[in-house]
């Protein structure tokens, strides 16, 4: 049973809002059938409004939700998920925009893969500084949640590897440094016509000036 089984009517939503008006977030997102990109924000808001939610559930006599919010293990899981979804959000958003290209996107995914390995290594040493939501007041360690987090980070790394099995920008270096690689045109993976076009472009001094201005 989850929060989605309770947040179903407008009256209940209005009642809940009255408990959180003293917070930065006047309203709480109540619908859990949302895009995954928003889930990190939702989970963070649940953490921020935990005491208000407990008060609300006590008055409404929803004991199952009170037990969840008072369960330190459950809250640690929630905190970790809030942080990991935020990191996924940031990665996704960084790869959007008019100026984003294949080279920069590949580099960001490769960087994220390395971060997953680094985060796992840190958690193994009980260092959770990469996950600020875990460092709540009264934090006394991960306990049994530690292995769950380690397993999830490894599964996430494997999933990224599966969806992007051959990330490499080696053959795309000419995009990053087109004017510096002009003398290596013969080594680039071009057809004869493409090579001629590349050499014409790399010899254009006005293009070189424009390129340097925007990079």
Backbone torsions as a table, in degrees:
resi	resn	phi	psi	omega
1	UNK	NA	134.6	-176.7
2	UNK	-128.7	-178.2	-179.3
3	UNK	-61.0	-29.3	-176.5
4	UNK	-65.5	-22.0	179.7
5	UNK	-75.7	-11.8	-177.9
6	UNK	-106.9	-39.8	-176.2
7	UNK	-78.8	83.5	-173.7
8	UNK	-128.8	-18.4	-176.3
9	UNK	-126.6	153.8	-175.2
10	UNK	-66.2	-35.3	-179.3
11	UNK	-62.2	-44.8	178.9
12	UNK	-63.1	-39.1	178.9
13	UNK	-62.0	-43.9	180.0
14	UNK	-63.8	-38.0	178.1
15	UNK	-64.4	-42.0	-178.5
16	UNK	-65.7	-37.5	-178.4
17	UNK	-60.7	-31.3	-178.3
18	UNK	-65.8	-18.8	-179.4
19	UNK	-88.7	-11.3	-172.8
20	UNK	-120.1	11.0	-176.0
21	UNK	-69.0	-17.9	177.7
22	UNK	-79.9	-8.0	-178.4
23	UNK	-94.0	170.3	176.8
24	UNK	-62.2	-40.9	-179.4
25	UNK	-90.8	104.5	-178.4
26	UNK	-68.1	-36.9	179.2
27	UNK	-118.8	149.8	178.9
28	UNK	-105.8	136.0	175.9
29	UNK	-68.6	120.3	-172.9
30	UNK	-102.6	-14.5	-176.4
31	UNK	-92.1	125.5	-178.6
32	UNK	-95.4	-7.6	176.8
33	UNK	-87.0	73.1	-173.2
34	UNK	-130.1	169.9	177.3
35	UNK	-65.2	146.6	-177.8
36	UNK	-62.0	-25.6	-179.7
37	UNK	-63.6	-22.4	-178.1
38	UNK	-95.0	-10.6	-172.7
39	UNK	-65.2	-34.6	178.0
40	UNK	-60.3	-41.8	179.6
41	UNK	-66.4	-40.1	179.6
42	UNK	-62.7	-46.5	-178.3
43	UNK	-64.1	-38.0	177.1
44	UNK	-63.3	-37.6	179.7
45	UNK	-69.3	-36.1	176.1
46	UNK	-61.1	-42.6	179.0
47	UNK	-63.8	-44.0	-178.4
48	UNK	-64.3	-33.0	-175.8
49	UNK	-105.6	24.2	-174.4
50	UNK	-58.4	-45.4	-178.0
51	UNK	-67.0	-39.5	178.0
52	UNK	-65.5	-39.4	177.3
53	UNK	-63.8	-41.1	179.0
54	UNK	-62.0	-43.2	178.3
55	UNK	-61.5	-44.0	-179.8
56	UNK	-62.5	-46.4	-178.3
57	UNK	-67.6	-30.5	177.1
58	UNK	-66.5	-43.9	179.8
59	UNK	-69.5	-31.9	178.9
60	UNK	-88.4	-2.7	177.3
61	UNK	59.9	44.9	174.6
62	UNK	-102.0	80.7	-172.2
63	UNK	-61.5	-34.3	-176.9
64	UNK	-62.3	-36.1	180.0
65	UNK	-76.2	-33.4	176.4
66	UNK	-62.6	-43.7	-179.8
67	UNK	-62.6	-38.7	178.5
68	UNK	-64.3	-46.6	-177.5
69	UNK	-69.4	-21.5	178.1
70	UNK	-94.1	-4.6	-178.5
71	UNK	-88.8	114.2	-175.4
72	UNK	-63.2	-36.3	179.9
73	UNK	-65.6	-44.7	179.1
74	UNK	-62.3	-40.9	-179.4
75	UNK	-68.0	-33.8	175.9
76	UNK	-65.5	-41.3	177.5
77	UNK	-62.3	-44.4	179.7
78	UNK	-62.0	-41.9	-179.3
79	UNK	-63.6	-44.1	179.5
80	UNK	-63.2	-45.4	-179.5
81	UNK	-62.8	-38.1	178.1
82	UNK	-59.7	-44.4	-177.8
83	UNK	-70.5	-42.4	-176.6
84	UNK	-69.1	-34.2	176.3
85	UNK	-68.6	-36.2	176.8
86	UNK	-62.9	-41.5	179.0
87	UNK	-64.5	-39.7	176.3
88	UNK	-66.0	-38.7	176.2
89	UNK	-57.5	-48.7	-176.3
90	UNK	-62.5	-41.4	178.0
91	UNK	-62.0	-47.1	-178.3
92	UNK	-61.5	-46.8	-177.8
93	UNK	-66.4	-32.7	-179.7
94	UNK	-68.2	-18.9	-179.0
95	UNK	-98.5	15.3	177.7
96	UNK	-111.5	160.3	177.2
97	UNK	120.2	158.1	-174.2
98	UNK	-63.9	-32.0	-175.2
99	UNK	-93.4	0.0	-179.4
100	UNK	-77.6	138.9	-179.4
101	UNK	-132.1	176.4	-176.5
102	UNK	-61.8	-39.2	-177.6
103	UNK	-65.3	-48.4	-178.3
104	UNK	-67.3	-36.4	178.6
105	UNK	-65.8	-43.5	177.9
106	UNK	-61.4	-42.9	179.3
107	UNK	-61.5	-38.5	-179.7
108	UNK	-68.8	-39.3	178.1
109	UNK	-66.6	-41.5	177.4
110	UNK	-62.7	-39.5	177.1
111	UNK	-63.4	-39.7	179.8
112	UNK	-66.3	-38.3	176.6
113	UNK	-59.8	-42.2	179.0
114	UNK	-67.1	-36.9	178.7
115	UNK	-64.0	-40.5	179.0
116	UNK	-58.7	-42.1	178.1
117	UNK	-65.3	-40.6	179.5
118	UNK	-66.8	-42.3	179.4
119	UNK	-62.2	-41.3	179.0
120	UNK	-62.1	-43.9	178.9
121	UNK	-61.2	-41.0	-179.8
122	UNK	-66.2	-44.4	-180.0
123	UNK	-62.9	-36.8	176.7
124	UNK	-58.1	-29.3	178.9
125	UNK	-95.9	13.6	-179.6
126	UNK	63.7	27.1	175.4
127	UNK	-100.1	110.1	-177.3
128	UNK	-111.0	23.8	-177.3
129	UNK	-64.2	-19.7	176.3
130	UNK	-78.1	-9.7	-177.5
131	UNK	-125.1	82.2	-174.0
132	UNK	-59.2	-30.4	-179.2
133	UNK	-67.0	-22.9	177.7
134	UNK	-72.6	-23.0	-176.8
135	UNK	-88.5	56.2	179.8
136	UNK	-80.6	159.1	175.8
137	UNK	-54.9	132.3	-179.6
138	UNK	88.3	5.7	-179.7
139	UNK	-61.3	128.1	-177.3
140	UNK	-126.5	21.7	-179.8
141	UNK	112.5	166.2	-175.5
142	UNK	-81.4	-28.2	-178.9
143	UNK	60.2	-133.8	-177.7
144	UNK	-70.8	-15.3	-179.5
145	UNK	-73.1	-20.8	-176.5
146	UNK	-56.1	-49.7	-179.1
147	UNK	-65.6	-34.4	177.5
148	UNK	-62.9	-43.3	-179.9
149	UNK	-66.3	-44.4	179.1
150	UNK	-60.0	-43.8	179.4
151	UNK	-64.8	-40.9	-178.8
152	UNK	-67.0	-42.2	178.6
153	UNK	-62.0	-38.8	178.3
154	UNK	-68.8	-41.4	178.4
155	UNK	-64.8	-37.6	178.3
156	UNK	-66.5	-41.1	177.7
157	UNK	-62.9	-43.1	178.6
158	UNK	-64.1	-36.9	179.4
159	UNK	-65.5	-42.7	177.8
160	UNK	-63.2	-42.3	177.9
161	UNK	-61.4	-36.9	-178.4
162	UNK	-69.6	-42.2	-178.2
163	UNK	-77.8	-25.1	179.7
164	UNK	-129.8	71.5	-171.7
165	UNK	-71.8	-23.0	-174.3
166	UNK	-134.6	61.4	179.8
167	UNK	-77.4	116.3	178.3
168	UNK	-156.4	138.5	176.9
169	UNK	-112.4	12.3	-176.2
170	UNK	-56.9	-41.2	-178.7
171	UNK	-83.8	0.5	-178.5
172	UNK	-113.2	12.3	-179.3
173	UNK	-60.1	-27.6	-179.0
174	UNK	-66.0	-22.4	177.4
175	UNK	-72.7	-39.6	-179.2
176	UNK	-73.3	-40.7	-177.3
177	UNK	-131.4	65.6	-175.1
178	UNK	-64.2	-32.8	-176.2
179	UNK	-85.4	-23.5	178.7
180	UNK	-81.2	-21.9	-176.5
181	UNK	-101.1	12.3	-177.9
182	UNK	-58.2	-38.0	-178.3
183	UNK	-73.6	-8.8	-179.7
184	UNK	-107.1	18.8	-175.6
185	UNK	-56.0	-34.5	-179.1
186	UNK	-64.7	-26.4	-177.1
187	UNK	-88.6	-10.7	-178.1
188	UNK	-79.5	152.0	-176.2
189	UNK	-81.5	68.7	-178.7
190	UNK	-119.6	155.6	166.4
191	UNK	-77.2	170.3	-179.4
192	UNK	-60.7	-40.7	179.9
193	UNK	-67.8	-43.9	178.6
194	UNK	-61.7	-37.2	179.5
195	UNK	-64.6	-41.9	177.5
196	UNK	-60.5	-43.7	-179.4
197	UNK	-64.6	-40.1	179.1
198	UNK	-64.3	-42.0	-179.9
199	UNK	-66.1	-38.5	176.0
200	UNK	-62.3	-44.4	-179.2
201	UNK	-64.3	-46.7	-176.1
202	UNK	-68.2	-17.8	178.4
203	UNK	-90.5	-4.6	-177.6
204	UNK	-84.8	105.8	-176.1
205	UNK	-65.7	-33.3	-179.9
206	UNK	-67.9	-38.0	175.7
207	UNK	-64.9	-37.7	179.9
208	UNK	-61.7	-42.8	178.5
209	UNK	-62.2	-45.4	178.9
210	UNK	-62.6	-41.1	-179.8
211	UNK	-62.5	-42.8	-178.8
212	UNK	-67.9	-27.2	179.4
213	UNK	-71.4	-31.6	-174.5
214	UNK	-101.5	-0.7	-179.8
215	UNK	-115.0	NA	NA
